[in-house]
Amino acid sequence: MIGTHFEWDPDKDSVNQKKHGVPFHRAQYAFADPRRIVAKDLSHSRSEARFYCFGEVDGGILTVRFAYRASVIRIIGAGYWRKRKAIYERETKIRR
C-alpha cells in the first residue's frame, strides 16, 4: 500500500457508514491484504470501469467497490457481504 493513493466523496462516505457501517478510511485496508482479490464490476458502471476488491479487514472479508482515476483509487462503496466473502474464500483456497 505504500505509494498507493486513495480518494472518495465525503458525502458518499457518510452515506456508506450509515448504510453499511464501514468508513472509507477503513476500506483502504482491504487493498493491504496479501490475498486480496480484484475483479471487474460488470454490472454497475457504463461510463467508467469499476472493480471490486475483496480483502480481510478486522477479521472479516470486506468488499470495496472502486474505480481507477489516473493513479488514484477512488472508493465508491464498501461493506461486509456474505456473497463476496464466499468468492474470497473460494479463490484464496485455490491460490494457496
PLY file of the C-alpha trace (Angstrom):
ply
format ascii 1.0
element vertex 96
property float x
property float y
property float z
element edge 95
property int vertex1
property int vertex2
end_header
0.00 0.00 0.00
2.99 2.29 0.21
2.66 4.82 -2.56
-0.99 3.94 -3.20
-3.30 6.93 -3.12
-7.00 6.79 -2.27
-9.81 9.30 -2.52
-13.57 9.35 -2.02
-16.54 11.65 -1.86
-17.11 12.64 1.81
-20.89 12.63 1.37
-20.81 9.13 -0.12
-18.56 8.02 2.76
-21.14 9.30 5.27
-23.98 7.50 3.49
-21.92 4.31 3.30
-21.16 4.44 7.04
-24.85 4.76 7.86
-25.92 2.06 5.42
-23.11 -0.49 5.79
-21.20 0.58 8.93
-17.89 0.89 7.09
-15.98 4.18 6.79
-13.95 4.52 3.62
-10.74 5.16 5.57
-11.07 1.55 6.88
-11.97 0.23 3.42
-8.45 1.11 2.23
-7.10 -1.79 4.29
-8.74 -4.38 2.01
-6.05 -3.48 -0.52
-3.32 -4.34 2.02
-4.44 -7.98 2.31
-1.78 -10.02 0.51
-4.51 -12.49 -0.57
-6.89 -9.77 -1.81
-8.86 -10.41 -4.96
-9.65 -7.71 -7.52
-12.44 -8.36 -10.00
-14.11 -6.20 -12.63
-17.61 -5.00 -11.75
-19.55 -5.89 -14.88
-22.96 -4.71 -13.73
-22.74 -1.18 -12.34
-20.97 1.37 -14.49
-21.37 2.30 -18.09
-19.24 5.45 -18.04
-16.06 4.11 -16.38
-14.57 0.74 -15.48
-15.31 -0.25 -11.90
-13.89 -3.01 -9.79
-14.31 -4.94 -6.56
-11.55 -5.60 -4.07
-12.22 -8.43 -1.62
-9.83 -8.37 1.33
-9.64 -9.25 5.00
-10.12 -6.29 7.35
-10.72 -6.52 11.09
-11.30 -10.28 10.89
-13.99 -10.07 8.19
-13.96 -10.10 4.40
-14.62 -6.57 3.19
-15.83 -5.81 -0.32
-14.78 -2.44 -1.73
-16.20 -1.06 -4.97
-13.77 1.31 -6.65
-12.56 2.92 -9.85
-9.08 3.86 -11.03
-8.78 7.56 -11.82
-5.32 8.34 -13.12
-3.04 6.93 -10.40
-5.65 7.16 -7.64
-8.05 4.54 -6.33
-11.45 6.18 -5.82
-13.55 4.26 -3.31
-17.23 4.15 -4.25
-18.68 1.78 -1.65
-17.71 -0.78 0.97
-19.39 -3.39 3.13
-19.25 -6.87 4.58
-21.41 -9.05 2.29
-21.72 -12.83 2.56
-21.79 -13.46 -1.20
-18.46 -11.67 -1.71
-16.97 -13.45 1.33
-17.73 -16.79 -0.35
-15.90 -15.66 -3.51
-12.87 -14.60 -1.45
-12.77 -17.87 0.47
-13.14 -19.98 -2.68
-10.49 -18.06 -4.63
-7.92 -17.81 -1.84
-8.24 -21.54 -1.23
-7.42 -22.14 -4.90
-4.40 -19.79 -4.83
-2.70 -21.30 -1.75
0 1
1 2
2 3
3 4
4 5
5 6
6 7
7 8
8 9
9 10
10 11
11 12
12 13
13 14
14 15
15 16
16 17
17 18
18 19
19 20
20 21
21 22
22 23
23 24
24 25
25 26
26 27
27 28
28 29
29 30
30 31
31 32
32 33
33 34
34 35
35 36
36 37
37 38
38 39
39 40
40 41
41 42
42 43
43 44
44 45
45 46
46 47
47 48
48 49
49 50
50 51
51 52
52 53
53 54
54 55
55 56
56 57
57 58
58 59
59 60
60 61
61 62
62 63
63 64
64 65
65 66
66 67
67 68
68 69
69 70
70 71
71 72
72 73
73 74
74 75
75 76
76 77
77 78
78 79
79 80
80 81
81 82
82 83
83 84
84 85
85 86
86 87
87 88
88 89
89 90
90 91
91 92
92 93
93 94
94 95
